[in-house]
Amino acid sequence: MTTIKSFHPSRIPRIALVAVSLWFAITNTFAAEPYTYATVREISDKFGPLEVKELQDLLNTPQFQSPLTNYSCGDPVPKLTFSVSLRPKAYATTRAVNISYTPGFSPSDNPKRCLMFAVDYLLDIAVAGLDPDPKQEDTREPHCDCSKRDGKTEWVEFPGPSVVLAKKKVAAKNATIKADEDQQVREADLQPIHFDSAGVQVQPAGGEALVTHETSLGRLPTNATLIVASRDFTRWACVVKHDGKEAVVLDGVERKAYDAIPYHQELEFSPDGKHFAYVAKLKDRMTVVVDGKEGKLYPDVEDLFHPRYSPDSQHLAYIVNKQPMTFLPEIMSMVVDGKEQKSYELVEGILFSPDSKHLAYNADKKWNRGTSVVVDGKESPPYGQVSETRFSPDGNRIGFVAMDRGDSSPESMTMDFAVIDGKEQKHYKSISWVQFSPDSQHVTYIAGVGTSSMRILVRDGVESKYANANSGTFSPDSEHLAYDARFGTNWLVLVDGKKLDPQPDMPRADPMFSPIRDVSFSPDSQHIIYVRWFETNCAVVLDGKITGTYVDVLIPPQFTSDGRRLAYIVGHRPQFGETGPAQKVKPVFGGLEGKEYDQMLSWRADLDEGGQTFGFKVDEKGVFHGIGVRDGEVLRIELEIVKSSASTFDG
């Protein structure tokens, strides 16, 4: 069943973004007259004018309408007048029939909700019965609790079972799913792999204490937004709003006020913490402010792809639109160190190589007519779409996901494929999370295949098929790959295709979604750490063994550089609708819990860098660095583990 409420086109340029709401419950000018409700049903090419007439005749008969009394809670059901017309196939739309009826049942008319869903249900069956090749696979009958219909709670449910409408199609789909399942790796066939947690100190040794050093970095405004820390956790910034203006607060000092500081962006510190950039709006123009200095004014600066510093902090790139808001094609450019690059009708994404020697981005010469990856000014062949561009750690290789569709028809199957070093790989239904190993020699990604939810882990072209799987992480020595995969309803951590042994087995909220997060290796590649969620809490798991359980792990565990200790931040995220005082957050370092804070500031890597959120760093000397907020005061935090003595204090 398809009931059109609104249309959300994909990748529409700014000049073409139009808020379109297609309400088919058309109220007559005179309130006393009935209104018409309209919907559509997708149909096959075999459903022609003859079937359209037969459908309209059927819908206006007692044979179709009399069953509606079963859903009216005893109220009389008015005679409905149906009209059916053919909607031909057009660009990006399927072939369908438009169906309208009067008087219509509105979704907002709570006592009539069951009747409205009943009409939809019976329409599904009627259209499928006349279509030689039904497009809709199944439908469900509404079940209505009439005792609740005058209340505020939902009284219409769809418990199933489903009514199969396209028996041949469903049978073929089930056969494909069965074939997919037969190819999947089975849990019983997994070989075990063991990691020894000896050498990692998860509990404090005798006589050890945690010393906390706090230094005030100013006050956090009560209306602060876009709060961010520098990567070395020595500086912080946020945005405040007052008197209709917005301003950045940097290290506790409010800077120049602008008409707006766009909220899509992230305020950007350079990796070395010495520079700071953001997008600001002045009247009808936008600019990038770098270390307090405004750059050139443009009609628009892309705040979604906010300014990006290179890893060595020597270069800054951002995307601008030089064409004012008109119906002419956009003119967009990458700006690097203040210099505009070649113009395109669409520019997306900013990616520096890890060695800072190369810059990549996506560009359309003609909007939506093919996207190329531009590396150092050189364009790849155009593809239907491009995403997830990645450089290898040494900066010498590049990979991305490309998509092509045979034609503009909605029935045309879109296929994804990885492009590695300019070479197209095998095509799949979907691809995500392309990544290179630390030594830049290996590449892996997750692929979807067939009509089932089966996922394939592809590592250097070799496939491992699972009911579901998530992207993994390479060990620092590039010898191992760890990831999580589902076997039935059981999610497991695998290393090189082997089952990590042991693994905690406790109830979780929804077995269809992985309870495993943030898998990573120790610096020497000898240990694995991750967070596993259960029904009401979560646990930090080292080499398969639980080291501690918490309400929430806000920042995932990291090893110290020597691999001997773990650090992470725990606390509580308020749930929707939850009231009462906010719970505190606190760092955990070497098994010792630190002081409580109202929040810990963080910075987030971009999606092409993994999208991970960082809330602290541990330096080579084993000192924990972070920024916390307590009672509105921003505090630079340093944690050290020392041998306790009479002179040792926590302050």
C-alpha positions as semicolon CSV with decimal commas, in nm:
position;residue;x (nm);y (nm);z (nm)
1;M;0,000;0,000;0,000
2;T;0,122;0,350;-0,083
3;T;-0,063;0,654;0,045
4;I;0,103;0,970;-0,080
5;K;0,146;1,231;0,192
6;S;0,451;1,417;0,069
7;F;0,733;1,390;-0,184
8;H;1,096;1,411;-0,076
9;P;1,325;1,419;-0,382
10;S;1,686;1,319;-0,338
11;R;1,990;1,540;-0,397
12;I;1,787;1,845;-0,507
13;P;1,998;2,163;-0,529
14;R;1,921;2,454;-0,304
15;I;1,754;2,656;-0,580
16;A;1,510;2,371;-0,642
17;L;1,420;2,291;-0,282
18;V;1,046;2,353;-0,266
19;A;0,826;2,247;0,023
20;V;0,568;2,024;-0,145
21;S;0,280;1,875;0,053
22;L;0,028;1,682;-0,157
23;W;-0,279;1,652;0,061
24;F;-0,541;1,442;-0,110
25;A;-0,800;1,495;0,163
26;I;-0,946;1,798;-0,021
27;T;-1,192;1,996;0,189
28;N;-1,466;2,174;-0,005
29;T;-1,504;2,546;0,046
30;F;-1,832;2,477;0,221
31;A;-1,763;2,291;0,544
32;A;-2,095;2,107;0,531
33;E;-2,003;1,922;0,212
34;P;-1,805;1,594;0,229
35;Y;-1,443;1,586;0,134
36;T;-1,250;1,350;-0,088
37;Y;-0,964;1,131;0,024
38;A;-0,716;1,005;-0,233
39;T;-0,442;0,745;-0,239
40;V;-0,241;0,549;-0,496
41;R;-0,151;0,186;-0,555
42;E;0,151;0,074;-0,753
43;I;0,063;-0,152;-1,046
44;S;0,244;-0,360;-1,307
45;D;0,264;-0,292;-1,680
46;K;-0,003;-0,560;-1,726
47;F;-0,263;-0,353;-1,543
48;G;-0,436;-0,157;-1,821
49;P;-0,751;0,046;-1,890
50;L;-0,969;-0,264;-1,869
51;E;-0,844;-0,340;-1,517
52;V;-0,891;0,026;-1,421
53;K;-1,258;0,007;-1,520
54;E;-1,306;-0,328;-1,346
55;L;-1,150;-0,186;-1,030
56;Q;-1,373;0,121;-1,027
57;D;-1,681;-0,093;-1,082
58;L;-1,579;-0,330;-0,802
59;L;-1,508;-0,054;-0,550
60;N;-1,856;0,093;-0,597
61;T;-2,035;-0,236;-0,526
62;P;-2,179;-0,369;-0,198
63;Q;-1,947;-0,666;-0,244
64;F;-1,649;-0,438;-0,169
65;Q;-1,810;-0,194;0,075
66;S;-2,025;-0,417;0,296
67;P;-1,723;-0,565;0,487
68;L;-1,650;-0,213;0,617
69;T;-1,923;-0,264;0,878
70;N;-1,679;-0,497;1,054
71;Y;-1,457;-0,195;1,129
72;S;-1,713;0,075;1,218
73;C;-1,765;-0,015;1,587
74;G;-2,137;-0,047;1,521
75;D;-2,178;0,294;1,357
76;P;-2,350;0,314;1,017
77;V;-2,109;0,323;0,723
78;P;-2,190;0,577;0,450
79;K;-2,198;0,466;0,089
80;L;-1,863;0,555;-0,066
81;T;-1,822;0,680;-0,422
82;F;-1,490;0,572;-0,575
83;S;-1,306;0,711;-0,875
84;V;-1,005;0,536;-1,034
85;S;-0,764;0,670;-1,295
86;L;-0,433;0,553;-1,439
87;R;-0,112;0,731;-1,344
88;P;0,143;0,663;-1,619
89;K;0,506;0,594;-1,543
90;A;0,721;0,908;-1,540
91;Y;1,073;1,005;-1,439
92;A;1,146;0,867;-1,091
93;T;0,786;0,748;-1,044
94;T;0,629;0,406;-1,074
95;R;0,319;0,315;-1,268
96;A;0,015;0,341;-1,042
97;V;-0,358;0,394;-1,015
98;N;-0,500;0,702;-0,845
99;I;-0,793;0,609;-0,621
100;S;-1,020;0,864;-0,454
101;Y;-1,339;0,826;-0,258
102;T;-1,609;1,047;-0,109
103;P;-1,686;1,093;0,173
104;G;-1,328;1,046;0,284
105;F;-1,201;0,938;0,626
106;S;-0,939;1,171;0,772
107;P;-0,646;1,042;0,983
108;S;-0,721;1,321;1,231
109;D;-1,080;1,198;1,282
110;N;-0,997;0,950;1,558
111;P;-1,336;0,769;1,568
112;K;-1,306;0,697;1,194
113;R;-0,939;0,580;1,194
114;C;-1,032;0,214;1,180
115;L;-1,255;0,268;0,878
116;M;-0,980;0,458;0,698
117;F;-0,728;0,176;0,753
118;A;-0,992;-0,082;0,660
119;V;-1,049;0,088;0,324
120;D;-0,673;0,084;0,264
121;Y;-0,657;-0,285;0,354
122;L;-0,944;-0,381;0,124
123;L;-0,798;-0,167;-0,156
124;D;-0,470;-0,359;-0,130
125;I;-0,657;-0,686;-0,182
126;A;-0,876;-0,552;-0,463
127;V;-0,589;-0,407;-0,667
128;A;-0,375;-0,719;-0,625
129;G;-0,670;-0,939;-0,727
130;L;-0,699;-0,760;-1,063
131;D;-0,326;-0,715;-1,133
132;P;-0,173;-1,013;-1,322
133;D;0,162;-0,929;-1,162
134;P;0,092;-0,760;-0,824
135;K;0,360;-0,515;-0,715
136;Q;0,267;-0,504;-0,347
137;E;0,378;-0,823;-0,175
138;D;0,152;-0,830;0,131
139;T;-0,078;-0,632;0,358
140;R;-0,215;-0,653;0,712
141;E;-0,568;-0,627;0,841
142;P;-0,637;-0,355;1,100
143;H;-0,751;-0,474;1,443
144;C;-0,950;-0,214;1,632
145;D;-1,028;-0,185;2,003
146;C;-1,353;0,013;1,990
147;S;-1,348;0,067;2,366
148;K;-1,051;0,303;2,321
149;R;-1,159;0,497;2,016
150;D;-1,282;0,800;2,208
151;G;-0,964;0,823;2,414
152;K;-0,618;0,961;2,343
153;T;-0,436;0,630;2,299
154;E;-0,391;0,447;1,969
155;W;-0,671;0,196;1,920
156;V;-0,584;0,057;1,574
157;E;-0,315;-0,210;1,549
158;F;-0,180;-0,441;1,279
159;P;-0,072;-0,758;1,463
160;G;-0,070;-0,979;1,154
161;P;-0,024;-1,232;1,015
162;S;0,031;-1,072;0,677
163;V;-0,198;-1,146;0,386
164;V;0,016;-1,245;0,086
165;L;-0,088;-1,056;-0,226
166;A;0,186;-1,151;-0,473
167;K;0,227;-1,523;-0,410
168;K;0,475;-1,593;-0,692
169;K;0,688;-1,294;-0,605
170;V;0,691;-1,377;-0,234
171;A;0,773;-1,740;-0,307
172;A;1,063;-1,636;-0,529
173;K;1,184;-1,392;-0,265
174;N;1,167;-1,657;0,007
175;A;1,360;-1,896;-0,215
176;T;1,630;-1,632;-0,262
177;I;1,646;-1,570;0,112
178;K;1,679;-1,944;0,173
179;A;1,960;-1,964;-0,084
180;D;2,132;-1,671;0,087
181;E;2,101;-1,840;0,425
182;D;2,255;-2,160;0,288
183;Q;2,566;-1,961;0,190
184;Q;2,609;-1,791;0,528
185;V;2,878;-1,882;0,777
186;R;2,728;-2,084;1,064
187;E;2,817;-2,029;1,427
188;A;2,876;-2,403;1,474
189;D;3,147;-2,392;1,208
190;L;3,343;-2,109;1,369
191;Q;3,687;-2,181;1,508
192;P;3,774;-2,013;1,840
193;I;4,046;-1,754;1,888
194;H;4,179;-1,653;2,228
195;F;4,343;-1,336;2,359
196;D;4,512;-1,328;2,699
197;S;4,429;-1,019;2,903
198;A;4,733;-1,067;3,126
199;G;4,943;-0,755;3,121
200;V;4,647;-0,515;3,102
201;Q;4,571;-0,359;3,436
202;V;4,192;-0,330;3,459
203;Q;4,188;-0,288;3,837
204;P;4,418;-0,058;4,033
205;A;4,725;-0,217;4,181
206;G;4,779;-0,204;4,555
207;G;4,882;0,137;4,676
208;E;4,779;0,321;4,356
209;A;4,568;0,636;4,361
210;L;4,425;0,870;4,099
211;V;4,541;1,231;4,128
212;T;4,321;1,494;3,960
213;H;4,456;1,834;3,855
214;E;4,195;2,092;3,750
215;T;4,259;2,431;3,588
216;S;3,979;2,678;3,517
217;L;3,932;2,769;3,149
218;G;3,642;3,009;3,203
219;R;3,265;2,983;3,231
220;L;3,030;2,799;2,995
221;P;2,737;3,024;2,897
222;T;2,398;2,885;2,995
223;N;2,270;2,912;2,634
224;A;2,579;2,760;2,472
225;T;2,544;2,548;2,158
226;L;2,793;2,379;1,923
227;I;3,026;2,311;2,218
228;V;3,358;2,161;2,111
229;A;3,706;2,091;2,249
230;S;4,036;2,106;2,065
231;R;4,200;1,774;1,986
232;D;4,467;1,824;2,252
233;F;4,198;1,924;2,508
234;T;4,361;2,254;2,595
235;R;4,102;2,484;2,432
236;W;3,725;2,503;2,390
237;A;3,462;2,695;2,197
238;C;3,086;2,733;2,168
239;V;2,818;2,958;2,017
240;V;2,586;3,192;2,209
241;K;2,283;3,388;2,094
242;H;2,151;3,719;2,224
243;D;1,971;4,022;2,083
244;G;1,909;3,840;1,757
245;K;2,280;3,788;1,694
246;E;2,512;3,490;1,737
247;A;2,873;3,487;1,844
248;V;3,151;3,238;1,909
249;V;3,293;3,211;2,258
250;L;3,655;3,096;2,229
251;D;3,843;2,998;2,544
252;G;3,586;3,184;2,751
253;V;3,603;3,510;2,553
254;E;3,306;3,616;2,338
255;R;3,407;3,721;1,987
256;K;3,238;3,933;1,719
257;A;2,863;3,892;1,680
258;Y;2,717;3,787;1,343
259;D;2,369;3,752;1,201
260;A;2,410;3,375;1,229
261;I;2,663;3,100;1,304
262;P;2,507;2,814;1,101
263;Y;2,423;2,523;1,328
264;H;2,498;2,244;1,076
265;Q;2,870;2,303;1,106
266;E;3,119;2,198;1,368
267;L;3,350;2,465;1,499
268;E;3,693;2,358;1,375
269;F;4,018;2,359;1,567
270;S;4,332;2,267;1,378
271;P;4,480;1,932;1,492
272;D;4,765;2,111;1,673
273;G;4,513;2,333;1,853
274;K;4,676;2,658;1,735
275;H;4,414;2,769;1,481
276;F;4,034;2,800;1,482
277;A;3,783;2,841;1,198
278;Y;3,407;2,859;1,150
279;V;3,137;2,977;0,907
280;A;2,950;3,302;0,982
281;K;2,672;3,498;0,811
282;L;2,677;3,874;0,748
283;K;2,343;3,996;0,614
284;D;2,293;3,802;0,288
285;R;2,655;3,687;0,257
286;M;2,866;3,425;0,430
287;T;3,232;3,401;0,518
288;V;3,485;3,178;0,693
289;V;3,643;3,330;1,002
290;V;3,998;3,205;1,061
291;D;4,174;3,304;1,383
292;G;3,940;3,602;1,408
293;K;3,994;3,724;1,051
294;E;3,707;3,722;0,801
295;G;3,767;3,575;0,457
296;K;3,603;3,667;0,129
297;L;3,226;3,710;0,131
298;Y;3,021;3,465;-0,076
299;P;2,649;3,411;-0,139
300;D;2,690;3,085;0,051
301;V;2,953;2,877;0,232
302;E;2,867;2,511;0,283
303;D;2,837;2,471;0,658
304;L;2,740;2,102;0,635
305;F;3,088;2,038;0,494
306;H;3,242;2,276;0,743
307;P;3,597;2,410;0,709
308;R;3,856;2,133;0,737
309;Y;4,218;2,161;0,843
310;S;4,477;1,925;0,702
311;P;4,628;1,675;0,951
312;D;4,949;1,881;0,969
313;S;4,740;2,195;1,047
314;Q;4,901;2,384;0,756
315;H;4,604;2,400;0,518
316;L;4,236;2,493;0,542
317;A;3,969;2,396;0,289
318;Y;3,600;2,481;0,255
319;I;3,328;2,487;-0,012
320;V;3,162;2,802;-0,146
321;N;2,872;2,879;-0,377
322;K;2,940;3,184;-0,596
323;Q;2,595;3,193;-0,752
324;P;2,328;3,397;-0,567
325;M;1,997;3,225;-0,497
326;T;1,845;3,211;-0,845
327;F;1,709;2,955;-1,085
328;L;2,042;2,946;-1,265
329;P;2,280;2,651;-1,203
330;E;2,489;2,683;-0,890
331;I;2,856;2,772;-0,925
332;M;3,050;2,598;-0,649
333;S;3,421;2,577;-0,574
334;M;3,660;2,431;-0,325
335;V;3,865;2,701;-0,153
336;V;4,209;2,595;-0,029
337;D;4,414;2,839;0,178
338;G;4,195;3,120;0,045
339;K;4,236;3,026;-0,324
340;E;3,936;2,915;-0,529
341;Q;3,971;2,593;-0,725
342;K;3,784;2,489;-1,041
343;S;3,410;2,562;-1,048
344;Y;3,138;2,295;-1,070
345;E;2,760;2,286;-1,034
346;L;2,799;2,071;-0,722
347;V;3,090;2,022;-0,482
348;E;3,067;1,793;-0,178
349;G;3,301;1,650;0,084
350;I;3,647;1,759;0,194
351;L;3,917;1,499;0,251
352;F;4,286;1,553;0,313
353;S;4,520;1,255;0,297
354;P;4,678;1,154;0,631
355;D;5,014;1,292;0,514
356;S;4,842;1,622;0,416
357;K;4,988;1,601;0,064
358;H;4,660;1,536;-0,120
359;L;4,308;1,679;-0,122
360;A;3,999;1,499;-0,253
361;Y;3,636;1,602;-0,298
362;N;3,330;1,506;-0,505
363;A;3,209;1,725;-0,792
364;D;2,937;1,735;-1,059
365;K;3,018;1,927;-1,377
366;K;2,643;1,930;-1,442
367;W;2,421;1,885;-1,140
368;N;2,297;1,526;-1,100
369;R;2,454;1,422;-1,430
370;G;2,746;1,229;-1,288
371;T;2,981;1,273;-0,992
372;S;3,359;1,255;-1,011
373;V;3,616;1,227;-0,735
374;V;3,863;1,512;-0,776
375;V;4,209;1,441;-0,633
376;D;4,463;1,722;-0,654
377;G;4,257;1,874;-0,936
378;K;4,235;1,552;-1,143
379;E;3,886;1,413;-1,207
380;S;3,789;1,047;-1,201
381;P;3,533;0,916;-1,451
382;P;3,180;1,026;-1,350
383;Y;2,949;0,791;-1,159
384;G;2,581;0,806;-1,063
385;Q;2,677;0,894;-0,707
386;V;2,993;0,881;-0,497
387;S;3,036;0,843;-0,122
388;E;3,278;0,729;0,149
389;T;3,599;0,845;-0,011
390;R;3,904;0,723;0,184
391;F;4,280;0,768;0,155
392;S;4,510;0,492;0,273
393;P;4,720;0,581;0,582
394;D;5,031;0,636;0,367
395;G;4,834;0,869;0,136
396;N;4,925;0,673;-0,177
397;R;4,597;0,490;-0,234
398;I;4,235;0,601;-0,254
399;G;3,902;0,421;-0,249
400;F;3,536;0,518;-0,261
401;V;3,187;0,379;-0,315
402;A;3,019;0,450;-0,649
403;M;2,661;0,392;-0,755
404;D;2,515;0,351;-1,099
405;R;2,156;0,297;-1,215
406;G;2,078;0,155;-1,554
407;D;1,806;0,411;-1,623
408;S;1,579;0,657;-1,443
409;S;1,305;0,400;-1,383
410;P;1,232;0,328;-1,015
411;E;1,232;-0,043;-1,102
412;S;1,590;-0,016;-1,225
413;M;1,817;-0,182;-0,968
414;T;2,084;0,049;-0,834
415;M;2,417;-0,121;-0,777
416;D;2,705;-0,012;-0,560
417;F;3,068;-0,097;-0,617
418;A;3,395;0,001;-0,460
419;V;3,651;0,182;-0,672
420;I;4,000;0,113;-0,536
421;D;4,296;0,291;-0,695
422;G;4,077;0,369;-0,996
423;K;3,966;0,007;-1,051
424;E;3,601;-0,092;-1,020
425;Q;3,536;-0,389;-0,792
426;K;3,247;-0,636;-0,787
427;H;2,896;-0,488;-0,792
428;Y;2,663;-0,537;-0,495
429;K;2,320;-0,418;-0,383
430;S;2,490;-0,186;-0,136
431;I;2,837;-0,108;0,001
432;S;2,949;0,077;0,313
433;W;3,258;0,149;0,522
434;V;3,550;0,119;0,287
435;Q;3,871;0,121;0,490
436;F;4,241;0,052;0,447
437;S;4,466;-0,132;0,690
438;P;4,729;0,069;0,883
439;D;5,006;-0,055;0,649
440;S;4,789;0,051;0,349
441;Q;4,814;-0,297;0,196
442;H;4,462;-0,429;0,266
443;V;4,111;-0,298;0,206
444;T;3,778;-0,409;0,346
445;Y;3,411;-0,308;0,324
446;I;3,060;-0,435;0,398
447;A;2,835;-0,533;0,105
448;G;2,464;-0,608;0,084
449;V;2,342;-0,871;-0,159
450;G;2,017;-1,026;-0,283
451;T;1,672;-0,954;-0,142
452;S;1,758;-1,056;0,215
453;S;1,939;-0,862;0,485
454;M;2,251;-1,074;0,437
455;R;2,577;-0,881;0,462
456;I;2,912;-0,974;0,317
457;L;3,243;-0,875;0,464
458;V;3,479;-0,824;0,170
459;R;3,849;-0,830;0,259
460;D;4,090;-0,795;-0,031
461;G;3,818;-0,931;-0,260
462;V;3,747;-1,240;-0,046
463;E;3,385;-1,269;0,073
464;S;3,257;-1,385;0,413
465;K;2,877;-1,405;0,424
466;Y;2,672;-1,347;0,740
467;A;2,310;-1,285;0,838
468;N;2,433;-0,937;0,922
469;A;2,772;-0,782;0,990
470;N;2,920;-0,445;1,079
471;S;3,239;-0,281;0,968
472;G;3,549;-0,393;1,151
473;T;3,881;-0,252;1,259
474;F;4,231;-0,361;1,167
475;S;4,493;-0,426;1,431
476;P;4,781;-0,174;1,437
477;D;5,015;-0,434;1,284
478;S;4,758;-0,495;1,004
479;E;4,761;-0,869;1,074
480;H;4,409;-0,898;1,215
481;L;4,059;-0,771;1,141
482;A;3,797;-0,765;1,418
483;Y;3,425;-0,710;1,355
484;D;3,082;-0,821;1,480
485;A;2,836;-1,044;1,296
486;R;2,496;-1,196;1,363
487;F;2,418;-1,569;1,377
488;G;2,043;-1,614;1,416
489;T;1,971;-1,376;1,705
490;N;2,321;-1,398;1,851
491;W;2,580;-1,129;1,785
492;L;2,947;-1,225;1,816
493;V;3,285;-1,056;1,789
494;L;3,497;-1,224;1,522
495;V;3,868;-1,191;1,457
496;D;3,982;-1,298;1,111
497;G;3,660;-1,497;1,080
498;K;3,715;-1,681;1,410
499;K;3,497;-1,653;1,721
500;L;3,654;-1,455;2,002
501;D;3,643;-1,686;2,303
502;P;3,503;-1,626;2,560
503;Q;3,219;-1,377;2,503
504;P;2,956;-1,253;2,750
505;D;2,609;-1,391;2,685
506;M;2,344;-1,172;2,845
507;P;1,996;-1,050;2,739
508;R;1,979;-0,753;2,501
509;A;1,694;-0,529;2,397
510;D;1,663;-0,614;2,025
511;P;1,857;-0,904;1,871
512;M;1,815;-0,759;1,522
513;F;2,054;-0,475;1,612
514;S;2,409;-0,532;1,722
515;P;2,476;-0,472;2,094
516;I;2,850;-0,446;2,017
517;R;3,017;-0,108;1,978
518;D;3,361;0,045;1,938
519;V;3,578;-0,263;1,880
520;S;3,949;-0,177;1,887
521;F;4,293;-0,331;1,941
522;S;4,571;-0,246;2,183
523;P;4,878;-0,070;2,037
524;D;5,070;-0,401;2,030
525;S;4,775;-0,581;1,859
526;Q;4,760;-0,836;2,142
527;H;4,430;-0,731;2,303
528;I;4,074;-0,642;2,198
529;I;3,844;-0,403;2,378
530;Y;3,479;-0,320;2,306
531;V;3,151;-0,208;2,463
532;R;2,857;-0,448;2,478
533;W;2,505;-0,333;2,551
534;F;2,253;-0,538;2,746
535;E;1,888;-0,464;2,827
536;T;1,943;-0,192;3,087
537;N;2,317;-0,127;3,096
538;C;2,642;-0,192;2,916
539;A;2,980;-0,346;2,985
540;V;3,341;-0,285;2,891
541;V;3,477;-0,612;2,757
542;L;3,851;-0,690;2,735
543;D;3,959;-0,999;2,541
544;G;3,608;-1,140;2,586
545;K;3,584;-1,079;2,962
546;I;3,374;-0,809;3,132
547;T;3,587;-0,562;3,324
548;G;3,305;-0,336;3,443
549;T;2,934;-0,258;3,391
550;Y;2,784;0,090;3,370
551;V;2,460;0,270;3,291
552;D;2,633;0,412;2,983
553;V;2,979;0,439;2,832
554;L;2,979;0,785;2,675
555;I;3,331;0,782;2,531
556;P;3,462;0,436;2,432
557;P;3,769;0,276;2,587
558;Q;4,119;0,353;2,467
559;F;4,446;0,186;2,560
560;T;4,737;0,387;2,691
561;S;5,034;0,395;2,453
562;D;5,204;0,110;2,642
563;G;4,883;-0,099;2,631
564;R;4,885;-0,151;3,009
565;R;4,578;0,052;3,106
566;L;4,235;0,155;2,979
567;A;4,063;0,493;2,985
568;Y;3,702;0,582;2,908
569;I;3,416;0,805;3,023
570;V;3,096;0,676;3,180
571;G;2,767;0,842;3,266
572;H;2,407;0,859;3,162
573;R;2,225;0,996;2,858
574;P;1,876;1,116;2,959
575;Q;1,609;0,923;2,772
576;F;1,321;1,088;2,588
577;G;1,069;1,224;2,836
578;E;1,291;1,158;3,136
579;T;1,275;1,410;3,418
580;G;1,471;1,476;3,734
581;P;1,829;1,592;3,793
582;A;2,080;1,499;3,526
583;Q;2,323;1,230;3,631
584;K;2,692;1,306;3,630
585;V;2,970;1,180;3,406
586;K;3,315;1,076;3,514
587;P;3,638;0,939;3,367
588;V;3,761;0,590;3,443
589;F;4,139;0,550;3,419
590;G;4,329;0,233;3,505
591;G;4,024;0,099;3,689
592;L;4,006;0,409;3,909
593;E;3,704;0,639;3,885
594;G;3,769;1,013;3,870
595;K;3,565;1,307;3,989
596;E;3,214;1,375;3,864
597;Y;3,131;1,646;3,609
598;D;2,816;1,779;3,452
599;Q;2,960;1,702;3,110
600;M;3,285;1,629;2,931
601;L;3,364;1,827;2,618
602;S;3,455;1,636;2,305
603;W;3,539;1,662;1,939
604;R;3,408;1,436;1,665
605;A;3,598;1,303;1,367
606;D;3,426;1,343;1,031
607;L;3,253;1,044;0,877
608;D;3,539;0,988;0,634
609;E;3,763;0,955;0,941
610;G;3,527;0,708;1,107
611;G;3,295;0,955;1,282
612;Q;3,422;0,862;1,629
613;T;3,372;1,098;1,921
614;F;3,679;1,173;2,133
615;G;3,643;1,301;2,488
616;F;4,002;1,273;2,611
617;K;4,358;1,182;2,517
618;V;4,630;0,998;2,704
619;D;4,981;1,120;2,630
620;E;5,302;0,918;2,602
621;K;5,371;0,971;2,972
622;G;5,041;0,811;3,067
623;V;4,865;1,135;3,167
624;F;4,492;1,163;3,091
625;H;4,384;1,500;2,942
626;G;4,025;1,619;2,909
627;I;3,791;1,914;2,958
628;G;3,499;1,890;3,200
629;V;3,223;2,125;3,312
630;R;3,108;2,150;3,672
631;D;2,854;2,407;3,788
632;G;2,915;2,611;3,472
633;E;3,293;2,625;3,512
634;V;3,502;2,481;3,229
635;L;3,792;2,283;3,373
636;R;4,101;2,145;3,209
637;I;4,155;1,803;3,363
638;E;4,476;1,604;3,404
639;L;4,466;1,260;3,567
640;E;4,772;1,072;3,687
641;I;4,801;0,734;3,855
642;V;5,056;0,745;4,136
643;K;5,163;0,532;4,427
644;S;4,960;0,654;4,722
645;S;5,128;0,790;5,031
646;A;5,046;1,016;5,318
647;S;5,127;1,319;5,101
648;T;4,917;1,211;4,800
649;F;4,594;1,401;4,753
650;D;4,316;1,424;4,494
651;G;4,273;1,790;4,408
